[in-house]
Amino acid sequence: MSKSTAAARYAQALFELAVKNGQTDQIEEDLRTVREVFVKTPELTQILKSPKWSKTQKKQLISTSFSGISQHVLNTMYILVDRRRNNEMVELADEYINRALDARGTAVAHVSSATKLSDADKEAISASFAPKVGKQRLDIHNHVDSALLGGIRIRIGNRIFDGTLRNKLNRLERELKR
């Protein structure tokens, strides 16, 4: 979750507006784009933080950089510029995306495995672990970790399910020492 309560409030307001207008999916897609641009181009964040640029110039930069996104997202970004909260754009996007996923009954799962998971593996993991966290499905992000001997480690929010071979061997070792 975000560390910024302001980003959470802006995300909540934008989410409520999106629900009211039936645009939750479109705004989520737009915010994923905004997030990706800010993460991949830290220069943009530096420009928006710069006191050399006026608020009008910053808004113009946002307008030209993100010309294809919804007006609600643009207006939210303008408000962040006006209130000198430019550095919270990524957190706002993360907060909104979390709210949209939660509304759909979906949770993000980070799965570490020794090899790349197939689509069938992802579906099986989703079907098995989604009910354990009170969701209908999981949005799985697979991370290949060559240090793993076998098995998988799943992190959903602050919960970790460790079914790796290393963890099983460690548990067996502890039991044998008793």
Secondary structure, DSSP 8 states (H G I E B T S, - for coil): --S-HHHHHHHHHHHHHHHHHT-HHHHHHHHHHHHHHHHH-HHHHHHHH-TTS-HHHHHHHHHHHTTTS-HHHHHHHHHHHHTT-GGGHHHHHHHHHHHHHHHTTEEEEEEEESS---HHHHHHHHHHHTGGGT-SEEEEEEEE-TT--SSEEEEETTEEEE--HHHHHHHHHHHHH-
